[in-house]
Amino acid sequence: MQIATITVALSLLATRPAHAMHIMEGFLPWPWALFWWLMTLPFWIWGVRRLVFLMRERPETRMMLGVAGAFTFVLSALKLPSVTGSSSHPTGTGLGAILFGPAVMSVIGSIALLFQALLIAHGGLTTLGANAFSMAVVGPFVAWGVWRMMRKRSLWLAVFLAAALANLSTYVVTSAQLALAYPDATSGFIGALMKFGAIFAVTQIPLAISEGILTVLLFNALQSNAAAELRSLGALENVA
């Protein structure tokens, strides 16, 4: 029943194509595109090392890695039209951050972004560093921090807040990236940040709430069907 509910929810989120909020190919000036590649590179190195260690020491977690990767890819590929011809979308990184931590998700999230750029023109290659920093680095770190602080108090609330705030933090960072590259002529970075943030808040806040609820449903399904794997990863230890 829970899996069916999740499937219905995913289908409701699927909407017609629009200009993606993943920063599109060529949109950032090359110095900023390079800057975000360099900012993201250390997290990729860290994440690959963590992923190799995980595969060597806990090969039984491959299925859960697949679930986290698929969840991130599907949700972040969905587009909900926003104002001014742009769009918003879920990120799906909260679940993986809860299960594996932010380092691993920096790799999984970036792979999802790479496939989207190559297969469905969602985002771009020159802007992959910027998109990965916002969605695959900042989002998972926020989710992991919220999860660590809240999981002993309320399991479902911790999952909900981790997923929802990972989503929102991604868009705050993306708005900041755009504002840095294209500051307002009169009010500079702050003015541009407020404008970009206001554009996407219209759809992103409801999306963050929806993503939080969907992640809770999926986590509950995993808790019912893969409790041993969750305990192996530490996701069910010392929680309420």
Residue frames relative to the residue before (quaternion, step in Angstrom):
aa qw qx qy qz dx dy dz
M 1.0000 0.0000 0.0000 0.0000 0.00 0.00 0.00
Q 0.6612 0.5057 -0.3103 0.4591 3.57 0.95 -0.87
I 0.6423 0.5170 -0.3264 0.4623 3.58 0.98 -0.83
A 0.6423 0.5193 -0.3222 0.4626 3.59 1.00 -0.81
T 0.6297 0.5344 -0.3269 0.4594 3.58 1.00 -0.81
I 0.6530 0.5122 -0.3061 0.4665 3.56 0.97 -0.89
T 0.6426 0.5316 -0.3207 0.4489 3.59 0.97 -0.85
V 0.6493 0.5074 -0.3079 0.4754 3.58 0.98 -0.89
A 0.6523 0.5221 -0.3174 0.4484 3.57 0.93 -0.88
L 0.6488 0.5138 -0.3184 0.4622 3.59 0.98 -0.82
S 0.6611 0.5084 -0.3152 0.4528 3.56 0.96 -0.81
L 0.6400 0.5239 -0.3234 0.4598 3.59 1.08 -0.67
L 0.6580 0.5121 -0.3116 0.4558 3.57 1.12 -0.61
A 0.5838 0.5922 -0.3800 0.4051 3.61 1.16 -0.46
T 0.0160 0.8117 -0.5802 0.0650 3.60 -0.68 1.11
R 0.6952 -0.4628 0.3324 0.4382 3.53 -1.28 0.09
P 0.6276 -0.5603 0.3810 0.3834 3.58 -1.16 0.59
A 0.0327 0.7622 -0.6462 0.0224 3.54 -1.24 0.60
H 0.6469 -0.4627 0.3877 0.4659 3.55 -1.25 0.06
A 0.3877 -0.7808 0.4451 0.2045 3.56 -0.54 1.18
M 0.4775 -0.6533 0.5052 0.3000 3.53 -1.20 0.61
H 0.4322 0.5741 -0.4990 0.4843 3.58 1.23 -0.02
I 0.4618 -0.6819 0.4713 0.3157 3.61 -0.71 0.97
M 0.3888 -0.7795 0.4465 0.2046 3.56 -0.56 1.18
E 0.7148 -0.4690 0.3315 0.3989 3.51 -1.34 0.41
G 0.8503 0.1785 -0.1409 0.4745 3.56 -0.91 0.97
F 0.5080 0.6822 -0.4184 0.3187 3.60 1.24 -0.11
L 0.7045 0.4211 -0.2661 0.5055 3.60 1.04 -0.68
P 0.5114 -0.5942 0.5095 0.3548 3.60 -1.07 0.64
W 0.6201 -0.6121 0.3339 0.3596 3.57 -0.97 0.86
P 0.6241 0.5274 -0.3887 0.4258 3.70 0.90 -0.58
W 0.6727 0.4734 -0.3018 0.4820 3.59 1.01 -0.74
A 0.6114 0.5391 -0.3500 0.4616 3.59 1.03 -0.72
L 0.6683 0.4880 -0.2928 0.4790 3.58 0.95 -0.87
F 0.6182 0.5611 -0.3397 0.4331 3.57 0.99 -0.84
W 0.7140 0.4451 -0.2714 0.4673 3.60 0.83 -0.93
W 0.5649 0.5511 -0.3888 0.4753 3.61 1.15 -0.45
L 0.6902 0.4762 -0.2813 0.4667 3.58 0.87 -0.95
M 0.6339 0.5286 -0.3301 0.4581 3.59 1.06 -0.67
T 0.7154 0.4594 -0.2464 0.4652 3.58 1.02 -0.80
L 0.5464 0.6755 -0.3820 0.3150 3.58 1.08 -0.69
P 0.6642 0.4945 -0.3434 0.4432 3.69 0.80 -0.77
F 0.6464 0.5133 -0.3247 0.4618 3.59 1.05 -0.69
W 0.6118 0.5319 -0.3496 0.4696 3.59 1.10 -0.62
I 0.6468 0.5153 -0.3194 0.4628 3.58 0.94 -0.87
W 0.6517 0.5065 -0.2950 0.4813 3.56 0.94 -0.93
G 0.6858 0.5029 -0.2852 0.4421 3.57 0.87 -0.96
V 0.6379 0.5162 -0.3327 0.4647 3.60 0.98 -0.78
R 0.6428 0.5177 -0.3220 0.4638 3.59 0.98 -0.81
R 0.6586 0.4956 -0.3031 0.4783 3.58 0.96 -0.84
L 0.6553 0.5181 -0.3109 0.4532 3.56 1.00 -0.83
V 0.6423 0.5087 -0.3190 0.4763 3.60 0.98 -0.82
F 0.6443 0.5156 -0.3168 0.4677 3.57 0.96 -0.84
L 0.6575 0.5166 -0.3075 0.4542 3.57 0.95 -0.89
M 0.6717 0.4960 -0.2976 0.4629 3.58 0.92 -0.86
R 0.6751 0.4873 -0.2960 0.4681 3.57 1.05 -0.72
E 0.7666 0.3898 -0.1967 0.4709 3.57 0.86 -0.94
R 0.8034 0.1337 -0.0495 0.5782 3.59 1.10 -0.69
P 0.0497 -0.8407 0.5389 0.0178 3.62 0.46 1.11
E 0.5764 0.6065 -0.3785 0.3958 3.59 1.17 -0.42
T 0.6224 0.5622 -0.3433 0.4228 3.60 1.22 -0.27
R 0.3838 0.7484 -0.4750 0.2587 3.61 1.23 0.04
M 0.6371 0.5325 -0.3383 0.4427 3.57 0.96 -0.79
M 0.6691 0.4903 -0.2992 0.4716 3.57 0.96 -0.85
L 0.5992 0.5386 -0.3560 0.4734 3.58 1.11 -0.61
G 0.6399 0.5270 -0.3140 0.4629 3.55 1.04 -0.79
V 0.6373 0.5206 -0.3196 0.4698 3.56 1.01 -0.83
A 0.6732 0.4939 -0.2948 0.4647 3.58 0.88 -0.95
G 0.6674 0.5047 -0.3023 0.4566 3.57 0.96 -0.84
A 0.6663 0.4979 -0.2991 0.4676 3.58 0.93 -0.89
F 0.6354 0.5313 -0.3259 0.4559 3.57 0.99 -0.85
T 0.6661 0.4949 -0.2984 0.4716 3.59 0.93 -0.87
F 0.6692 0.5086 -0.3099 0.4443 3.58 0.86 -0.94
V 0.6972 0.4810 -0.2912 0.4447 3.59 0.76 -1.01
L 0.7091 0.4618 -0.2902 0.4469 3.58 0.75 -0.97
S 0.7092 0.4596 -0.2862 0.4516 3.60 0.86 -0.87
A 0.6250 0.5308 -0.3423 0.4588 3.60 1.24 -0.27
L 0.5793 0.5774 -0.3798 0.4321 3.59 1.22 -0.30
K 0.1514 -0.8017 0.5754 0.0572 3.56 -1.03 0.80
L 0.1157 -0.7644 0.6318 0.0566 3.54 -0.95 0.96
P 0.4277 -0.7245 0.4661 0.2739 3.63 -0.46 1.12
S 0.1787 -0.7609 0.6192 0.0759 3.52 -1.00 0.96
V 0.7028 -0.4210 0.3275 0.4707 3.58 -1.19 -0.39
T 0.8168 0.2775 -0.2201 0.4554 3.56 -1.40 0.29
G 0.6687 -0.5462 0.3049 0.4021 3.59 1.06 0.69
S 0.5450 0.5947 -0.4088 0.4268 3.58 1.24 0.21
S 0.2541 -0.7676 0.5583 0.1861 3.57 -1.24 -0.21
S 0.2647 -0.7133 0.6218 0.1859 3.49 -1.36 0.34
H 0.0376 -0.7995 0.5986 0.0321 3.57 -1.24 0.26
P 0.5577 -0.5551 0.4684 0.4018 3.59 -1.22 0.30
T 0.3840 -0.7201 0.5215 0.2491 3.58 -1.27 0.16
G 0.2563 -0.8205 0.4808 0.1733 3.61 1.03 -0.71
T 0.5163 0.6811 -0.4050 0.3248 3.61 1.23 0.11
G 0.5201 0.6760 -0.4075 0.3262 3.59 1.17 -0.39
L 0.6495 0.5306 -0.3246 0.4372 3.57 0.92 -0.87
G 0.6892 0.4837 -0.2862 0.4573 3.58 0.83 -0.95
A 0.6288 0.5302 -0.3354 0.4594 3.57 1.07 -0.71
I 0.6237 0.5292 -0.3306 0.4707 3.57 1.07 -0.73
L 0.7305 0.4540 -0.2376 0.4514 3.57 0.89 -0.98
F 0.8490 0.1995 -0.0366 0.4880 3.57 0.80 -1.03
G 0.5345 -0.6221 0.4169 0.3917 3.57 1.22 -0.25
P 0.6641 -0.5633 0.3266 0.3674 3.59 -1.19 0.42
A 0.5988 0.5836 -0.3810 0.3946 3.63 1.02 -0.64
V 0.6758 0.4838 -0.2895 0.4748 3.58 0.84 -0.98
M 0.6762 0.5019 -0.3018 0.4469 3.58 0.96 -0.84
S 0.5535 0.5846 -0.4157 0.4232 3.61 1.13 -0.37
V 0.6707 0.4615 -0.2877 0.5044 3.59 1.13 -0.63
I 0.6773 0.4935 -0.3056 0.4520 3.59 0.80 -0.98
G 0.6738 0.4949 -0.2968 0.4615 3.57 0.89 -0.92
S 0.6611 0.5042 -0.3093 0.4615 3.58 1.00 -0.77
I 0.6139 0.5299 -0.3465 0.4714 3.59 1.06 -0.70
A 0.6327 0.5213 -0.3277 0.4697 3.58 1.00 -0.82
L 0.6644 0.4983 -0.3001 0.4693 3.59 0.95 -0.85
L 0.6342 0.5328 -0.3286 0.4539 3.59 1.02 -0.78
F 0.6639 0.4950 -0.3053 0.4702 3.58 0.89 -0.91
Q 0.6502 0.5146 -0.3241 0.4553 3.59 0.98 -0.81
A 0.6442 0.5195 -0.3216 0.4601 3.58 1.01 -0.80
L 0.7199 0.4549 -0.2464 0.4627 3.58 0.97 -0.87
L 0.7809 0.3943 -0.1784 0.4504 3.57 0.93 -0.92
I 0.8286 0.1702 -0.0585 0.5301 3.60 0.92 -0.83
A 0.4518 -0.7174 0.4322 0.3073 3.59 1.27 0.32
H 0.4008 0.6728 -0.4962 0.3748 3.56 1.05 0.85
G 0.7746 0.1021 -0.1185 0.6128 3.56 -0.09 1.31
G 0.3018 -0.7556 0.5474 0.1960 3.58 -1.17 -0.44
L 0.6070 -0.5601 0.4216 0.3744 3.54 -1.33 0.11
T 0.6698 0.4764 -0.3135 0.4755 3.60 0.91 -0.79
T 0.7308 0.3952 -0.2224 0.5102 3.57 1.13 -0.64
L 0.3616 0.7569 -0.4833 0.2505 3.59 1.26 0.15
G 0.6304 0.5418 -0.3432 0.4374 3.60 0.97 -0.76
A 0.6706 0.4892 -0.2936 0.4740 3.58 0.94 -0.88
N 0.6773 0.4859 -0.2963 0.4662 3.58 0.87 -0.92
A 0.6598 0.5031 -0.3086 0.4651 3.57 1.00 -0.81
F 0.6319 0.5369 -0.3462 0.4388 3.60 0.97 -0.77
S 0.7077 0.4555 -0.2724 0.4663 3.59 0.88 -0.85
M 0.7908 0.3488 -0.1780 0.4704 3.60 0.79 -1.00
A 0.7869 0.3493 -0.1708 0.4792 3.59 0.94 -0.89
V 0.7103 0.3885 -0.2615 0.5255 3.60 1.23 -0.20
V 0.7537 0.3849 -0.2324 0.4793 3.60 0.47 -1.16
G 0.6562 0.5341 -0.3201 0.4263 3.61 0.83 -0.95
P 0.7024 0.4502 -0.2808 0.4744 3.63 0.77 -0.92
F 0.6268 0.5234 -0.3527 0.4570 3.62 1.00 -0.66
V 0.6401 0.5024 -0.3232 0.4832 3.58 1.00 -0.78
A 0.6553 0.5169 -0.3123 0.4536 3.59 0.89 -0.93
W 0.6715 0.5045 -0.2925 0.4572 3.56 0.89 -0.96
G 0.6599 0.5096 -0.3095 0.4571 3.59 0.95 -0.82
V 0.6559 0.4983 -0.3051 0.4779 3.57 0.97 -0.88
W 0.6405 0.5351 -0.3159 0.4513 3.56 0.97 -0.88
R 0.6713 0.5042 -0.2956 0.4559 3.58 0.90 -0.94
M 0.6955 0.4769 -0.2768 0.4607 3.59 1.00 -0.74
M 0.7934 0.3841 -0.1565 0.4455 3.56 0.98 -0.90
R 0.5587 0.6812 -0.3914 0.2660 3.60 1.07 -0.60
K 0.6611 0.4997 -0.3217 0.4579 3.63 1.09 -0.55
R 0.6515 0.5176 -0.3079 0.4613 3.57 1.24 -0.34
S 0.7763 -0.1523 0.1447 0.5943 3.56 0.85 -1.00
L 0.4023 -0.7511 0.4701 0.2300 3.56 -0.48 1.20
W 0.7162 0.4522 -0.2794 0.4523 3.58 0.69 -1.02
L 0.6504 0.5103 -0.3219 0.4615 3.59 1.00 -0.76
A 0.6219 0.5385 -0.3363 0.4585 3.58 1.06 -0.73
V 0.6567 0.4970 -0.3083 0.4761 3.59 0.95 -0.87
F 0.6564 0.5247 -0.3086 0.4456 3.57 0.90 -0.94
L 0.7116 0.4534 -0.2674 0.4653 3.58 0.76 -1.03
A 0.6102 0.5542 -0.3565 0.4398 3.59 1.02 -0.74
A 0.7046 0.4558 -0.2694 0.4724 3.59 0.84 -0.97
A 0.6865 0.4960 -0.2946 0.4427 3.59 0.85 -0.96
L 0.7140 0.4439 -0.2681 0.4704 3.60 0.87 -0.88
A 0.5621 0.5558 -0.3914 0.4710 3.60 1.17 -0.44
N 0.6335 0.5303 -0.3078 0.4719 3.55 1.03 -0.85
L 0.7140 0.4607 -0.2675 0.4542 3.59 0.72 -1.05
S 0.6556 0.5148 -0.3244 0.4471 3.59 0.93 -0.82
T 0.5846 0.5735 -0.3681 0.4403 3.58 1.10 -0.65
Y 0.7277 0.4383 -0.2485 0.4654 3.55 0.87 -0.93
V 0.5682 0.5495 -0.3883 0.4738 3.58 1.16 -0.41
V 0.6767 0.4807 -0.2885 0.4773 3.57 0.94 -0.92
T 0.6390 0.5190 -0.3322 0.4605 3.60 0.95 -0.81
S 0.6342 0.5168 -0.3246 0.4747 3.58 1.00 -0.80
A 0.6496 0.5068 -0.3123 0.4730 3.58 1.01 -0.80
Q 0.6320 0.5320 -0.3349 0.4532 3.59 0.99 -0.78
L 0.6742 0.4805 -0.2910 0.4795 3.57 0.96 -0.86
A 0.6545 0.5160 -0.3141 0.4546 3.58 1.02 -0.80
L 0.6262 0.5272 -0.3363 0.4656 3.58 1.08 -0.68
A 0.6995 0.4639 -0.2647 0.4747 3.56 0.98 -0.84
Y 0.8047 0.1405 -0.0381 0.5756 3.57 1.07 -0.77
P 0.0552 -0.8270 0.5594 0.0070 3.61 0.40 1.19
D 0.5798 -0.5871 0.4411 0.3530 3.55 -1.19 0.59
A 0.5661 -0.6399 0.4054 0.3251 3.57 -0.99 0.84
T 0.7738 0.3338 -0.1776 0.5082 3.59 1.07 -0.67
S 0.8048 0.2753 -0.1308 0.5092 3.59 0.90 -0.89
G 0.4823 -0.7264 0.4021 0.2795 3.58 1.27 0.24
F 0.8398 -0.1781 0.1435 0.4923 3.54 -1.21 -0.67
I 0.6710 0.5126 -0.3154 0.4330 3.60 0.82 -0.96
G 0.6662 0.5015 -0.3109 0.4560 3.55 0.88 -0.87
A 0.6621 0.4922 -0.3088 0.4733 3.57 0.96 -0.85
L 0.6300 0.5399 -0.3337 0.4475 3.59 1.01 -0.81
M 0.6551 0.5043 -0.3113 0.4686 3.58 0.94 -0.85
K 0.6662 0.5043 -0.3138 0.4511 3.59 0.96 -0.81
F 0.6746 0.4775 -0.2999 0.4765 3.57 0.86 -0.96
G 0.6584 0.5194 -0.3112 0.4471 3.59 0.93 -0.88
A 0.6617 0.5115 -0.3090 0.4528 3.58 0.97 -0.86
I 0.6112 0.5698 -0.3523 0.4216 3.59 1.04 -0.75
F 0.7845 0.3635 -0.1802 0.4691 3.55 0.81 -1.01
A 0.5170 0.6463 -0.4239 0.3678 3.59 1.21 -0.30
V 0.5563 0.6402 -0.3840 0.3650 3.58 1.12 -0.70
T 0.7954 0.2420 -0.1280 0.5407 3.58 0.89 -0.89
Q 0.6345 0.5896 -0.3484 0.3583 3.59 1.06 -0.65
I 0.6234 0.5416 -0.3555 0.4378 3.61 1.01 -0.69
P 0.6731 0.4521 -0.3168 0.4923 3.67 0.82 -0.80
L 0.6317 0.5342 -0.3389 0.4480 3.58 1.03 -0.73
A 0.6381 0.5295 -0.3300 0.4512 3.59 0.97 -0.82
I 0.6446 0.5071 -0.3162 0.4768 3.57 1.00 -0.82
S 0.6600 0.5051 -0.3068 0.4639 3.58 0.93 -0.90
E 0.6556 0.5077 -0.3155 0.4614 3.57 0.97 -0.82
G 0.6203 0.5438 -0.3419 0.4502 3.56 1.04 -0.73
I 0.6656 0.4971 -0.2961 0.4713 3.56 0.94 -0.91
L 0.6600 0.5123 -0.3066 0.4560 3.59 0.92 -0.91
T 0.6553 0.5084 -0.3143 0.4620 3.58 0.99 -0.79
V 0.6075 0.5347 -0.3468 0.4741 3.59 1.07 -0.68
L 0.6500 0.5163 -0.3169 0.4588 3.59 0.93 -0.87
L 0.6798 0.4771 -0.2955 0.4722 3.58 0.91 -0.88
F 0.6384 0.5182 -0.3315 0.4627 3.59 0.96 -0.79
N 0.6375 0.5147 -0.3244 0.4726 3.59 1.01 -0.77
A 0.6398 0.5120 -0.3282 0.4698 3.59 1.03 -0.76
L 0.6525 0.4945 -0.3117 0.4822 3.59 1.00 -0.79
Q 0.6292 0.5392 -0.3342 0.4491 3.57 1.02 -0.75
S 0.6835 0.4790 -0.2793 0.4747 3.56 1.09 -0.70
N 0.8066 0.3157 -0.1283 0.4829 3.57 1.01 -0.84
A 0.7926 0.1950 -0.1054 0.5679 3.61 1.20 -0.33
A 0.1126 0.8416 -0.5199 0.0936 3.56 0.97 0.86
A 0.6258 0.5498 -0.3434 0.4338 3.59 1.01 -0.76
E 0.6618 0.4972 -0.3047 0.4711 3.57 0.98 -0.85
L 0.6407 0.5211 -0.3265 0.4598 3.58 1.00 -0.79
R 0.6515 0.4949 -0.3190 0.4784 3.58 1.00 -0.77
S 0.6205 0.5503 -0.3431 0.4409 3.57 1.04 -0.74
L 0.7085 0.4335 -0.2444 0.5003 3.55 1.11 -0.72
G 0.5215 -0.6605 0.3992 0.3638 3.58 1.28 -0.13
A 0.4571 0.7175 -0.4298 0.3026 3.58 1.26 0.12
L 0.7513 0.3413 -0.2136 0.5230 3.60 1.19 -0.32
E 0.4841 0.6677 -0.4385 0.3573 3.59 1.19 0.30
N 0.8669 0.0348 -0.0404 0.4956 3.53 -1.02 0.91
V 0.4741 0.6339 -0.4763 0.3828 3.56 0.91 0.91
A 0.5867 -0.5928 0.4262 0.3504 3.52 -1.24 0.54
